[in-house]
Amino acid sequence: MRSRPIAFLVPLLAPLALVATPSPALAQIGMNPVQDYINKTSLLNNILSNRRATDMSQQRQGAAGTGRAQSGDAAATEAANPSAFRHSGAPILPAVLSERAAAGSARDASVRFFGSLLDLYTRTARTDGFPEHDLAYALEYYVVNTYMTYHDLHEVPYDKDPRIKRSADPLERLQLLAEKKALKVSMSQERAVFNQIRGMLAANPSIARLSDREKQEATELLAIMMGVNYSTYMRGVETGDDRLLQEARQGARQNLERLLGLPVDRIKIGSKGLEQ
């Protein structure tokens, strides 16, 4: 059965329920600072118009290309892809989000933690061949990885895999593993999601009016929001803490539903990208 492409609804920044970070020492780093920043900024609300696109699969997918970063003049690239931006050369949000942390080691730890989430974003983009300095990729990264958290689709050790641990029966475990492989988002599906989102942003005139700094800031915020929840999930996997896993899944559910405007069980990722 083939699903219909999702009609995108993107009022992204209703306050997101971000959950605990990887260690007690960092317990407040991933919650209050990010939440405060979200509450105070209208940045992403300005970027992502609060309207429903009728069918993103029809919006400039062909012009989006493969999603790989292009060589040549940066200004020409940005003109062709208004979601792309020229990076300032240094991260913006780790220091901003850490302002309320106590001076000294606590603040340094906060900056390092948020910086590590941006490093994860950059490594992932480069490994998978996506343009890291592109708001469209930041949204794709956020959506796909949040989807994978909710559905227990991340690559983890077999003996710690939450999906596999749903059953103790060896045959049922093999079936669960096969199900996971079938549901896992492929690279071609990721590119379809990226092209959908890039087309939607290109069709929004407000994107072209954003400064490079605004797009970088929005990209970092998406990477950090995803990273906080992912860190919680992976700590739950490592420790076997079902409470952390459930918190991460619940956070993923809320974030997907707020972004896409649909119940999570109706959200699918297929050959055309986001579908329902």
Backbone as JSON, one array per atom type, in Angstrom:
{
  "sequence": "MRSRPIAFLVPLLAPLALVATPSPALAQIGMNPVQDYINKTSLLNNILSNRRATDMSQQRQGAAGTGRAQSGDAAATEAANPSAFRHSGAPILPAVLSERAAAGSARDASVRFFGSLLDLYTRTARTDGFPEHDLAYALEYYVVNTYMTYHDLHEVPYDKDPRIKRSADPLERLQLLAEKKALKVSMSQERAVFNQIRGMLAANPSIARLSDREKQEATELLAIMMGVNYSTYMRGVETGDDRLLQEARQGARQNLERLLGLPVDRIKIGSKGLEQ",
  "N": [[0.84, -1.2, 0.0], [0.59, 2.17, -0.9], [1.34, 5.26, 0.53], [-0.13, 8.58, 0.9], [1.55, 11.63, 0.03], [2.58, 13.71, 2.7], [0.74, 16.55, 3.71], [2.27, 19.33, 4.54], [2.5, 20.83, 7.71], [3.83, 23.42, 9.45], [4.24, 24.88, 12.08], [6.61, 25.2, 13.93], [7.74, 25.91, 16.48], [6.12, 25.6, 18.94], [6.47, 25.39, 22.43], [8.81, 22.89, 23.11], [8.84, 19.68, 24.58], [11.53, 18.89, 26.04], [13.76, 16.39, 27.15], [15.65, 14.7, 29.77], [19.26, 15.01, 29.94], [22.49, 13.4, 29.13], [23.85, 12.92, 31.66], [23.76, 13.26, 35.28], [25.15, 15.58, 36.05], [24.76, 17.23, 33.93], [22.11, 17.73, 33.93], [20.38, 19.97, 33.85], [21.22, 21.3, 31.64], [20.24, 20.56, 29.1], [17.58, 21.24, 29.21], [16.19, 23.65, 30.6], [17.71, 25.94, 29.47], [17.43, 25.63, 26.63], [14.66, 25.55, 26.42], [14.0, 28.09, 27.42], [15.2, 29.67, 25.46], [13.7, 28.97, 23.2], [11.21, 29.95, 24.0], [11.66, 32.67, 23.99], [12.39, 33.45, 21.44], [11.31, 34.23, 18.13], [12.26, 33.16, 15.9], [12.19, 30.67, 14.34], [9.48, 30.53, 13.9], [9.16, 32.68, 12.21], [10.63, 31.78, 10.06], [9.41, 29.4, 9.2], [6.51, 29.35, 7.69], [3.22, 29.58, 8.96], [1.37, 27.74, 7.6], [-0.41, 25.44, 5.49], [1.05, 23.42, 3.13], [-0.04, 22.27, -0.03], [0.89, 20.01, -1.38], [3.89, 18.79, -0.97], [5.44, 17.23, -2.53], [5.2, 18.15, -5.08], [6.58, 20.47, -5.22], [9.15, 21.78, -6.52], [10.92, 19.59, -6.44], [12.43, 18.41, -8.43], [14.29, 20.38, -9.01], [15.81, 20.34, -6.83], [17.95, 18.62, -6.78], [20.61, 16.34, -5.85], [21.09, 16.82, -3.21], [23.62, 17.07, -2.24], [26.41, 19.03, -1.14], [27.37, 21.85, -3.08], [30.08, 22.89, -5.14], [31.85, 25.99, -5.87], [30.84, 29.45, -6.23], [29.71, 30.86, -3.21], [27.62, 32.67, -2.91], [26.15, 32.31, -5.24], [25.26, 29.71, -4.85], [23.62, 30.08, -2.63], [21.67, 31.74, -3.71], [20.46, 30.01, -5.53], [19.56, 28.05, -3.8], [17.74, 28.99, -1.36], [17.62, 28.18, 1.28], [20.15, 27.55, 2.02], [23.21, 28.65, 3.63], [25.94, 30.88, 4.51], [28.33, 29.94, 6.7], [29.3, 31.28, 9.87], [31.75, 30.59, 10.82], [32.1, 29.91, 13.41], [30.35, 28.29, 16.11], [27.12, 29.42, 17.29], [24.99, 29.07, 19.2], [25.77, 27.33, 21.47], [27.18, 28.89, 23.45], [25.28, 30.89, 23.93], [23.07, 29.44, 24.93], [24.16, 28.57, 27.25], [24.41, 30.65, 28.99], [23.04, 31.02, 31.4], [24.04, 29.12, 33.02], [26.04, 28.26, 35.88], [29.02, 30.12, 36.45], [32.29, 29.14, 35.3], [33.31, 25.75, 35.65], [30.81, 24.49, 35.29], [29.53, 26.02, 33.34], [31.35, 25.72, 31.27], [31.08, 22.98, 30.83], [28.47, 22.91, 29.92], [28.66, 24.38, 27.5], [30.37, 22.65, 26.11], [28.78, 20.36, 25.95], [26.52, 21.16, 24.36], [27.98, 21.9, 22.12], [28.97, 19.41, 21.35], [26.7, 18.21, 20.35], [26.26, 19.69, 18.07], [28.55, 18.96, 16.7], [27.96, 16.28, 16.21], [25.82, 16.57, 14.43], [27.18, 17.8, 12.26], [29.08, 15.81, 11.55], [27.34, 13.77, 10.77], [26.02, 14.91, 8.55], [28.19, 15.21, 6.77], [29.1, 12.57, 6.49], [26.89, 11.37, 5.27], [26.64, 12.82, 2.98], [25.19, 15.23, 2.77], [24.37, 18.77, 2.62], [25.74, 20.58, 5.15], [25.44, 23.24, 5.87], [22.74, 24.23, 5.57], [19.44, 24.99, 5.99], [17.35, 23.36, 5.23], [18.45, 20.79, 5.32], [18.91, 20.64, 8.08], [16.3, 20.53, 9.08], [15.47, 18.13, 7.88], [17.23, 16.33, 9.12], [16.4, 16.62, 11.77], [13.7, 15.72, 11.61], [13.88, 13.04, 10.53], [15.6, 11.68, 12.34], [14.21, 12.03, 14.72], [11.89, 10.63, 14.15], [13.04, 8.07, 13.94], [13.86, 7.7, 16.57], [11.4, 7.58, 17.92], [10.32, 5.22, 16.85], [12.15, 3.28, 17.58], [14.41, 2.75, 15.85], [17.11, 3.27, 15.6], [20.58, 2.42, 15.07], [21.86, 0.15, 17.23], [23.62, -1.89, 19.7], [22.87, -5.38, 19.39], [22.14, -6.86, 21.69], [21.23, -4.9, 23.34], [19.18, -3.65, 22.13], [16.2, -1.92, 22.15], [13.91, -2.56, 20.65], [14.31, -5.24, 19.9], [14.39, -6.4, 22.4], [11.79, -6.56, 23.14], [10.77, -9.05, 23.13], [11.48, -12.3, 24.47], [11.67, -14.6, 23.13], [13.51, -16.48, 20.8], [12.8, -16.83, 18.05], [10.81, -14.91, 17.67], [12.35, -12.69, 18.16], [14.02, -12.66, 15.93], [12.1, -12.06, 14.02], [11.37, -9.51, 14.87], [13.76, -8.18, 14.39], [13.9, -8.36, 11.59], [11.66, -6.85, 10.98], [12.48, -4.36, 11.92], [14.59, -3.78, 10.15], [13.13, -3.52, 7.81], [11.62, -1.26, 8.33], [13.46, 0.72, 8.78], [14.79, 3.89, 7.9], [15.85, 4.52, 4.68], [18.74, 5.68, 2.78], [17.95, 6.78, 0.34], [15.33, 7.43, 0.9], [15.73, 9.33, 2.9], [16.86, 11.35, 1.31], [14.69, 11.97, -0.27], [12.99, 13.12, 1.64], [14.56, 15.33, 2.33], [14.59, 16.73, -0.13], [11.87, 17.32, -0.37], [11.52, 19.1, 1.8], [13.39, 21.1, 1.2], [12.26, 22.06, -1.17], [9.85, 23.09, -0.18], [10.79, 25.15, 1.5], [12.08, 26.72, -0.4], [9.92, 27.66, -1.78], [8.9, 29.49, -0.1], [8.86, 32.84, 0.34], [9.91, 34.23, 2.53], [12.16, 32.92, 3.39], [14.31, 33.61, 1.73], [14.79, 36.13, 2.63], [16.02, 35.91, 5.03], [18.88, 36.36, 7.12], [22.29, 35.12, 6.9], [23.2, 34.53, 9.47], [20.79, 34.17, 10.89], [19.79, 31.86, 9.67], [21.83, 30.06, 10.3], [21.6, 30.05, 13.09], [19.02, 28.96, 13.43], [19.44, 26.44, 12.3], [21.33, 25.37, 14.1], [19.75, 25.28, 16.41], [17.78, 23.36, 15.76], [19.44, 21.11, 15.43], [20.43, 20.84, 18.02], [18.09, 20.48, 19.55], [17.19, 18.0, 18.53], [19.43, 16.51, 19.25], [19.51, 16.54, 22.08], [17.29, 14.96, 22.81], [17.95, 12.58, 21.49], [20.31, 11.93, 22.84], [19.3, 11.3, 25.35], [17.8, 9.04, 24.68], [19.84, 7.25, 23.8], [21.32, 6.98, 26.13], [19.45, 5.65, 27.65], [19.34, 3.26, 26.2], [21.97, 2.3, 26.61], [22.1, 1.97, 29.4], [19.91, 0.42, 29.92], [17.64, 1.58, 30.93], [14.37, 1.84, 31.16], [12.72, 3.98, 31.73], [14.06, 6.28, 30.81], [14.11, 5.66, 28.09], [11.37, 5.68, 27.5], [10.77, 8.35, 28.04], [12.27, 9.59, 26.05], [11.03, 8.59, 23.73], [8.46, 9.66, 24.07], [9.05, 12.4, 23.99], [9.95, 12.51, 21.33], [7.62, 11.82, 19.98], [5.9, 14.0, 20.62], [7.34, 16.1, 19.45], [7.37, 15.45, 16.7], [4.61, 15.46, 16.13], [3.91, 18.11, 16.66], [5.42, 19.44, 14.76], [4.56, 18.36, 12.27], [1.82, 18.33, 12.38], [0.13, 16.14, 12.56], [-1.19, 13.04, 13.93], [1.23, 10.86, 15.35], [1.2, 8.19, 14.51], [0.21, 8.3, 11.98], [2.18, 9.3, 10.44], [4.53, 8.64, 8.02], [7.55, 7.51, 6.42], [8.55, 7.23, 3.21], [9.19, 6.23, -0.21], [8.67, 8.61, -1.5], [9.27, 10.42, 0.38], [8.15, 12.21, 3.2], [5.11, 10.89, 4.19], [1.62, 9.97, 4.46]],
  "CA": [[0.0, 0.0, 0.0], [1.38, 3.39, -0.99], [0.73, 6.35, 1.28], [-0.18, 9.89, 0.27], [2.52, 12.58, 0.58], [2.03, 14.52, 3.78], [0.54, 17.99, 3.55], [3.12, 19.81, 5.64], [2.13, 21.93, 8.59], [5.1, 23.64, 10.13], [4.4, 25.86, 13.15], [7.52, 24.32, 14.67], [8.2, 26.18, 17.83], [5.41, 25.51, 20.2], [7.52, 24.92, 23.33], [9.01, 21.45, 22.99], [9.12, 19.0, 25.84], [12.84, 18.27, 25.97], [13.93, 15.54, 28.32], [16.93, 14.74, 30.47], [20.49, 14.87, 29.18], [23.15, 12.14, 29.43], [24.4, 12.67, 32.98], [23.19, 14.15, 36.29], [25.85, 16.86, 36.07], [24.26, 18.04, 32.83], [20.66, 17.55, 33.93], [19.66, 21.19, 33.5], [21.77, 21.9, 30.43], [19.42, 20.3, 27.93], [16.17, 21.54, 29.41], [15.8, 25.05, 30.78], [18.27, 26.91, 28.52], [16.82, 25.49, 25.31], [13.27, 25.96, 26.55], [13.98, 29.55, 27.54], [15.53, 30.25, 24.16], [12.53, 28.78, 22.34], [10.13, 30.84, 24.44], [12.0, 34.07, 23.76], [12.68, 33.77, 20.04], [10.3, 33.92, 17.11], [13.06, 32.91, 14.71], [11.68, 29.62, 13.46], [8.12, 30.88, 13.47], [9.31, 33.56, 11.04], [11.19, 31.0, 8.96], [8.47, 28.39, 8.74], [5.2, 29.99, 7.68], [2.19, 28.78, 9.61], [0.37, 27.43, 6.58], [-0.33, 24.06, 5.0], [1.34, 23.26, 1.7], [-0.98, 21.27, -0.53], [1.57, 18.76, -1.72], [5.28, 19.17, -1.11], [6.1, 16.44, -3.58], [5.09, 18.88, -6.34], [7.25, 21.75, -5.08], [10.55, 21.96, -6.92], [11.79, 18.47, -6.11], [13.39, 18.18, -9.5], [15.34, 21.38, -8.96], [16.58, 20.24, -5.58], [19.19, 17.89, -7.02], [20.9, 15.2, -4.99], [21.25, 17.21, -1.81], [25.03, 17.21, -1.88], [26.93, 20.4, -1.18], [27.91, 22.19, -4.38], [31.25, 23.75, -5.16], [31.62, 27.24, -6.58], [30.59, 30.67, -5.48], [28.73, 30.66, -2.15], [26.46, 33.52, -3.15], [25.34, 31.68, -6.28], [24.62, 28.57, -4.23], [22.54, 30.57, -1.77], [20.59, 32.23, -4.56], [19.77, 28.86, -6.08], [18.97, 27.33, -2.68], [17.65, 30.01, -0.33], [17.78, 27.64, 2.64], [21.59, 27.44, 2.3], [23.78, 29.85, 4.25], [27.37, 30.93, 4.75], [28.58, 29.77, 8.14], [30.12, 32.35, 10.45], [33.06, 30.07, 11.2], [32.05, 29.5, 14.81], [28.97, 28.06, 16.55], [26.47, 30.55, 17.96], [24.08, 28.78, 20.32], [26.28, 26.75, 22.71], [27.45, 29.92, 24.46], [24.02, 31.57, 24.26], [22.25, 28.57, 25.76], [24.87, 28.3, 28.51], [24.59, 31.89, 29.73], [22.47, 30.94, 32.74], [24.77, 28.14, 33.83], [27.0, 28.87, 36.8], [30.32, 30.39, 35.83], [33.35, 28.17, 35.55], [33.26, 24.41, 35.07], [29.45, 24.15, 34.87], [29.28, 26.68, 32.06], [32.21, 25.07, 30.28], [30.47, 21.69, 30.52], [27.28, 23.19, 29.11], [29.1, 24.73, 26.15], [30.9, 21.44, 25.47], [27.67, 19.45, 25.64], [25.8, 21.65, 23.18], [28.91, 21.81, 21.0], [29.06, 18.02, 20.91], [25.51, 17.92, 19.54], [26.51, 20.29, 16.75], [29.55, 18.11, 16.05], [27.24, 15.1, 15.72], [25.1, 17.02, 13.24], [28.14, 18.03, 11.17], [29.61, 14.51, 11.12], [26.28, 13.03, 10.07], [25.83, 15.54, 7.24], [29.33, 14.92, 5.9], [29.12, 11.14, 6.21], [25.79, 11.01, 4.39], [26.7, 13.6, 1.76], [24.23, 16.33, 2.76], [24.98, 20.08, 2.91], [25.55, 20.9, 6.57], [25.04, 24.64, 6.02], [21.47, 24.33, 4.85], [18.33, 24.82, 6.91], [16.55, 22.22, 4.78], [19.03, 19.58, 5.88], [18.68, 20.64, 9.53], [14.94, 20.04, 9.29], [15.45, 16.7, 7.54], [17.97, 15.66, 10.2], [15.52, 16.66, 12.93], [12.52, 14.89, 11.38], [14.2, 11.63, 10.35], [16.14, 11.1, 13.56], [13.14, 12.0, 15.71], [11.08, 9.49, 13.71], [13.75, 6.85, 14.29], [13.81, 7.55, 18.02], [10.05, 7.14, 18.32], [10.06, 3.85, 16.4], [13.27, 2.39, 17.96], [15.07, 2.34, 14.61], [18.53, 3.6, 15.6], [21.52, 1.3, 15.12], [22.39, -0.07, 18.58], [24.01, -3.29, 19.86], [21.73, -6.3, 19.36], [21.73, -7.28, 23.03], [20.65, -3.75, 24.04], [18.2, -3.04, 21.24], [14.87, -1.91, 22.78], [12.92, -3.24, 19.81], [14.55, -6.68, 19.99], [14.12, -6.82, 23.77], [10.35, -6.68, 23.39], [10.45, -10.48, 23.27], [12.58, -13.19, 24.87], [11.64, -15.76, 22.24], [14.49, -16.3, 19.72], [12.15, -16.69, 16.75], [10.16, -13.6, 17.65], [13.41, -11.68, 18.06], [14.41, -12.59, 14.52], [11.04, -11.36, 13.33], [11.48, -8.1, 15.24], [14.92, -7.64, 13.69], [13.51, -8.2, 10.19], [10.72, -5.72, 10.94], [13.26, -3.14, 12.08], [15.3, -3.54, 8.9], [12.16, -3.07, 6.8], [11.12, 0.06, 8.69], [14.55, 1.69, 8.87], [14.78, 4.88, 6.83], [16.98, 4.35, 3.77], [19.34, 6.93, 2.34], [17.12, 7.36, -0.72], [14.17, 8.04, 1.56], [16.21, 10.58, 3.52], [17.03, 12.37, 0.28], [13.35, 12.4, -0.67], [12.53, 14.05, 2.67], [15.35, 16.56, 2.17], [14.12, 17.45, -1.31], [10.56, 17.87, -0.02], [11.67, 20.25, 2.69], [14.07, 22.17, 0.46], [11.28, 22.64, -2.07], [8.91, 23.88, 0.61], [11.46, 26.38, 1.93], [12.34, 27.54, -1.58], [8.65, 28.27, -2.18], [8.53, 30.46, 0.94], [9.7, 34.03, 0.1], [10.56, 34.73, 3.74], [13.45, 32.26, 3.57], [15.33, 34.39, 1.02], [15.05, 37.37, 3.36], [16.76, 35.63, 6.26], [20.33, 36.53, 7.08], [23.06, 33.9, 7.13], [23.22, 34.27, 10.91], [19.49, 33.63, 11.3], [19.69, 30.47, 9.22], [22.76, 29.27, 11.11], [21.03, 29.93, 14.43], [17.92, 28.02, 13.34], [20.04, 25.13, 12.07], [21.91, 24.9, 15.36], [18.68, 24.98, 17.35], [17.21, 22.08, 15.36], [20.42, 20.06, 15.73], [20.52, 20.68, 19.47], [16.85, 19.89, 20.04], [17.23, 16.58, 18.22], [20.52, 15.87, 19.97], [19.16, 16.35, 23.49], [16.4, 13.81, 22.93], [18.72, 11.41, 21.06], [21.23, 11.59, 23.93], [18.49, 10.63, 26.36], [17.48, 7.71, 24.17], [21.02, 6.39, 23.78], [21.66, 6.64, 27.51], [18.51, 4.62, 28.03], [19.8, 2.02, 25.57], [23.21, 1.85, 27.25], [21.87, 1.58, 30.8], [18.72, -0.4, 30.05], [16.67, 2.34, 31.72], [13.14, 1.99, 30.39], [12.15, 5.3, 31.97], [14.69, 7.2, 29.87], [13.65, 5.32, 26.74], [10.0, 6.15, 27.34], [10.82, 9.81, 27.97], [12.77, 9.97, 24.72], [9.97, 8.3, 22.75], [7.39, 10.63, 24.25], [9.54, 13.66, 23.43], [9.96, 12.38, 19.87], [6.22, 11.86, 19.53], [5.41, 15.38, 20.72], [8.04, 16.96, 18.49], [6.88, 15.14, 15.35], [3.22, 15.88, 15.97], [3.86, 19.56, 16.61], [5.99, 19.89, 13.5], [3.85, 17.91, 11.08], [0.39, 18.55, 12.52], [-0.58, 14.87, 12.41], [-0.85, 12.01, 14.92], [2.48, 10.22, 14.95], [0.96, 6.92, 13.84], [-0.12, 8.56, 10.58], [3.37, 9.83, 9.78], [5.36, 7.6, 7.43], [8.61, 7.94, 5.51], [8.6, 6.27, 2.11], [10.01, 6.57, -1.38], [8.42, 10.01, -1.85], [9.61, 11.25, 1.53], [7.14, 12.18, 4.25], [3.83, 10.45, 3.65], [0.64, 9.53, 5.46]],
  "C": [[0.87, 1.24, 0.0], [0.64, 4.53, -0.32], [0.71, 7.63, 0.45], [0.92, 10.77, 0.85], [1.86, 13.46, 1.62], [1.84, 15.95, 3.32], [1.16, 18.65, 4.77], [2.49, 20.95, 6.41], [3.31, 22.2, 9.48], [5.11, 24.84, 11.08], [5.32, 25.25, 14.2], [7.64, 24.64, 16.14], [7.1, 26.46, 18.84], [6.45, 24.96, 21.16], [7.61, 23.4, 23.32], [9.36, 20.85, 24.34], [10.42, 18.24, 25.71], [13.11, 17.53, 27.28], [15.36, 15.54, 28.79], [18.1, 14.47, 29.55], [21.32, 13.72, 29.74], [23.68, 11.93, 30.83], [23.8, 13.62, 33.98], [23.85, 15.52, 36.3], [25.34, 17.8, 34.99], [22.73, 18.1, 32.82], [19.9, 18.78, 33.5], [20.12, 21.79, 32.18], [20.82, 21.74, 29.25], [17.99, 20.72, 28.06], [15.91, 23.04, 29.47], [16.41, 26.01, 29.77], [17.63, 26.84, 27.14], [15.37, 25.95, 25.36], [13.14, 27.48, 26.63], [14.23, 30.22, 26.19], [14.33, 30.15, 23.21], [11.43, 29.77, 22.7], [10.39, 32.29, 24.07], [12.18, 34.44, 22.3], [11.51, 33.43, 19.15], [10.97, 33.5, 15.82], [12.45, 31.86, 13.8], [10.23, 29.85, 13.07], [8.16, 31.8, 12.26], [9.79, 32.78, 9.82], [10.13, 30.09, 8.35], [7.06, 28.94, 8.81], [4.16, 29.04, 8.24], [1.05, 28.53, 8.62], [0.58, 26.01, 6.12], [-0.05, 24.06, 3.51], [0.46, 22.13, 1.16], [-0.32, 19.95, -0.88], [3.03, 19.07, -1.97], [5.98, 18.37, -2.2], [6.06, 17.14, -4.93], [5.9, 20.16, -6.33], [8.75, 21.64, -5.32], [11.45, 20.8, -6.51], [12.85, 18.25, -7.18], [14.54, 19.14, -9.45], [16.23, 21.21, -7.76], [17.87, 19.47, -5.76], [19.37, 16.75, -6.03], [20.98, 15.56, -3.54], [22.68, 17.36, -1.4], [25.46, 18.66, -1.99], [27.57, 20.65, -2.54], [29.15, 23.06, -4.23], [30.93, 25.02, -5.92], [31.29, 28.37, -5.65], [29.46, 30.48, -4.47], [27.47, 31.47, -2.38], [25.54, 32.9, -4.2], [24.59, 30.48, -5.71], [23.43, 29.01, -3.4], [21.38, 31.09, -2.59], [19.78, 31.08, -5.14], [19.02, 28.09, -5.01], [18.86, 28.29, -1.5], [17.74, 29.49, 1.09], [19.24, 27.46, 3.02], [22.1, 28.74, 2.91], [25.29, 29.73, 4.36], [27.61, 30.93, 6.25], [29.52, 30.85, 8.64], [31.53, 31.91, 10.78], [33.13, 29.62, 12.63], [30.6, 29.24, 15.2], [28.43, 29.25, 17.33], [25.78, 30.12, 19.26], [24.7, 28.14, 21.55], [26.55, 27.78, 23.8], [26.17, 30.62, 24.89], [23.19, 30.73, 25.22], [22.88, 28.29, 27.12], [25.0, 29.53, 29.39], [24.1, 31.79, 31.17], [23.15, 29.9, 33.62], [25.74, 28.87, 34.75], [28.34, 29.05, 36.1], [31.3, 29.28, 36.16], [33.07, 26.83, 34.91], [31.86, 24.04, 34.59], [29.14, 24.78, 33.52], [30.12, 26.05, 30.97], [31.61, 23.73, 29.86], [29.24, 21.86, 29.64], [27.67, 23.51, 27.67], [29.61, 23.49, 25.42], [29.77, 20.5, 25.07], [26.92, 19.9, 24.39], [26.69, 21.61, 21.94], [29.02, 20.4, 20.46], [27.85, 17.63, 20.06], [25.62, 18.53, 18.15], [27.55, 19.49, 15.99], [28.89, 16.86, 15.47], [26.47, 15.43, 14.44], [26.05, 17.16, 12.05], [28.69, 16.71, 10.64], [28.58, 13.74, 10.31], [26.07, 13.59, 8.67], [26.96, 15.14, 6.29], [29.38, 13.45, 5.53], [28.07, 10.76, 5.17], [25.73, 11.84, 3.11], [25.65, 14.69, 1.64], [24.95, 17.65, 3.05], [24.7, 20.5, 4.34], [25.06, 22.32, 6.79], [23.78, 24.91, 5.2], [20.34, 24.03, 5.83], [17.44, 23.64, 6.52], [17.12, 20.92, 5.33], [18.81, 19.52, 7.39], [17.29, 20.13, 9.86], [14.83, 18.56, 8.97], [16.1, 15.87, 8.64], [17.08, 15.54, 11.44], [14.36, 15.68, 12.76], [12.89, 13.41, 11.34], [14.71, 11.0, 11.64], [15.12, 11.06, 14.69], [12.19, 10.85, 15.41], [11.73, 8.18, 14.13], [13.78, 6.62, 15.8], [12.45, 7.0, 18.45], [9.83, 5.67, 17.99], [11.18, 2.87, 16.76], [14.0, 1.85, 16.73], [16.55, 2.68, 14.55], [19.37, 2.33, 15.65], [22.13, 1.23, 16.52], [22.8, -1.53, 18.69], [22.78, -4.2, 19.99], [21.22, -6.62, 20.76], [21.12, -6.14, 23.85], [19.52, -3.09, 23.26], [16.81, -3.08, 21.88], [13.81, -2.64, 21.97], [13.08, -4.76, 19.92], [14.17, -7.2, 21.37], [12.63, -6.88, 24.11], [9.93, -8.13, 23.58], [11.69, -11.24, 23.7], [12.66, -14.41, 23.97], [12.58, -15.55, 21.06], [13.85, -16.08, 18.35], [11.48, -15.32, 16.63], [11.19, -12.48, 17.55], [13.9, -11.54, 16.62], [13.36, -11.84, 13.7], [11.08, -9.86, 13.62], [12.66, -7.44, 14.53], [14.59, -7.41, 12.21], [12.56, -7.02, 10.02], [11.47, -4.4, 11.04], [13.99, -2.79, 10.79], [14.36, -3.01, 7.82], [11.7, -1.65, 7.06], [12.2, 1.14, 8.69], [14.56, 2.61, 7.65], [16.03, 4.73, 5.97], [17.54, 5.71, 3.37], [18.52, 7.58, 1.22], [15.87, 8.01, -0.14], [14.55, 9.33, 2.27], [16.33, 11.68, 2.48], [15.67, 12.86, -0.22], [12.78, 13.39, 0.35], [13.25, 15.39, 2.54], [14.84, 17.39, 1.0], [12.73, 18.04, -1.09], [10.72, 19.17, 0.76], [12.36, 21.4, 1.97], [13.11, 22.85, -0.5], [10.29, 23.53, -1.35], [9.54, 25.2, 1.05], [11.73, 27.3, 0.75], [11.08, 28.26, -2.05], [8.17, 29.33, -1.19], [9.4, 31.71, 0.79], [10.43, 34.52, 1.34], [11.93, 34.1, 3.96], [14.56, 33.08, 2.92], [15.68, 35.67, 1.76], [15.82, 37.15, 4.65], [18.25, 35.89, 6.07], [21.01, 35.18, 7.26], [23.05, 33.54, 8.61], [21.9, 33.65, 11.38], [19.35, 32.17, 10.88], [20.65, 29.56, 9.99], [22.18, 29.02, 12.5], [19.89, 28.9, 14.44], [18.43, 26.59, 13.14], [20.61, 24.55, 13.36], [20.82, 24.52, 16.36], [18.03, 23.63, 17.03], [18.15, 20.93, 15.7], [20.5, 19.79, 17.22], [19.26, 20.05, 20.03], [16.81, 18.39, 19.75], [18.25, 15.87, 19.09], [20.22, 15.63, 21.43], [18.3, 15.09, 23.65], [17.12, 12.51, 22.53], [19.68, 10.97, 22.16], [20.51, 10.86, 25.05], [18.19, 9.2, 25.94], [18.69, 6.78, 24.25], [21.5, 6.06, 25.18], [20.71, 5.57, 28.04], [18.88, 3.26, 27.45], [20.99, 1.45, 26.33], [22.97, 1.31, 28.65], [20.7, 0.62, 30.97], [17.61, 0.26, 30.84], [15.42, 2.59, 30.88], [12.5, 3.35, 30.58], [12.73, 6.32, 31.0], [14.22, 6.93, 28.44], [12.23, 5.84, 26.5], [9.94, 7.67, 27.26], [11.26, 10.27, 26.58], [11.71, 9.72, 23.65], [8.84, 9.32, 22.84], [7.8, 12.01, 23.72], [9.54, 13.64, 21.92], [8.54, 12.48, 19.32], [5.7, 13.3, 19.52], [6.05, 16.27, 19.66], [7.57, 16.71, 17.06], [5.47, 15.66, 15.14], [3.1, 17.39, 15.89], [4.38, 20.09, 15.27], [5.09, 19.59, 12.31], [2.34, 18.06, 11.18], [-0.46, 17.31, 12.32], [-0.27, 13.96, 13.58], [0.35, 11.21, 14.44], [2.26, 8.92, 14.19], [0.53, 7.08, 12.39], [1.07, 9.07, 9.78], [4.24, 8.67, 9.3], [6.46, 8.25, 6.61], [8.77, 6.86, 4.46], [9.43, 6.79, 0.95], [9.81, 8.02, -1.83], [8.76, 10.96, -0.71], [8.58, 11.09, 2.62], [5.78, 11.89, 3.64], [2.88, 10.16, 4.81], [-0.29, 8.5, 4.85]]
}
